[in-house]
Amino acid sequence: MVKTNYYFVADVHLGLQVGNVKEREQRFVQWLEKVAADAKAIFLLGDIFDFWCEYKKVVPKGYVRTLGKLAELTDKGVEIHFFPGNHDLWTFGYLAEETGMTVHHQPLEIQLEGKTFYLAHGDATGKLTRGYRLLRAMFTSPLFQFCFSWIHPRWGIAFAHRWSHHSRLSKGIAVPFQGEKEQLLIFAKAYAENHAVDYFIFGHRHIPTVIPVAGHSQLFILGEWISGCEYAVFDGTSLRLTS
């Protein structure tokens, strides 16, 4: 099959103890297998895992089907890009080494078939609340990461799973789109003033949305896989959200 498409997905939240956890992973693995048939590249835009933390000799239990499928596809030459989100931030080499994915720790501006894409998870995009800035600064601090690594995985991973579960449920599956106050839209409009970007694609917000930014630019916010299974596909000419 001729490979013509580029795929974008985010917020699968594998491991989140909501709904049928095993079925969600099975759906995602089946999706990977299906799109790989005609994919020039697959972009995983964060929070694929509800929690991910790499100790020196330990990684979280589970995700075997997903990790195996990712490794299988990259071994076959499928190009897969991974952007850590706020839930799977602590990847320090294992995912790249074991699965063959290219890991991006910063937003990426990339040309695909003559179109310019701006890609990021979205949690650190735009104006952040003071509380979230402090929380993100803590989680990205090498000192905090070093200290956390000394907590035995039996307790450290269990605590992190409880934190992630509570964080997700306390906010609900998705917070409604904020219109002109939406920070991702505010960022995209400001960035487009000085950069020729055709498509901004973010995850994080769990609300499948397509909205004009400026001129011919468009903002795409990907959906989630907790209650849905949305993703975006670019066929070389146009980008669309689907499920």
Secondary structure, 3 states (H helix, E strand, C coil): CCCCEEEEECCCCECCCCCCHHHHHHHHHHHHHHHHCCEEEEEECCCCECCCECCCCCCCCCCHHHHHHHHHHHHCCCCEEECCCCCCCECCCHHHHHHCCEECCCCEEEEECCEEEEEECCCCCCCCCHHHHHHHHHHCCHHHHHHHHCCCHHHHHHHHHHHHHHHHHHHCCCCCCCHHHCHHHHHHHHHHCCCCCCEEEECCCCCCEEEECCCCCEEEECCCCCCCCCEEEECCCCEEEEC
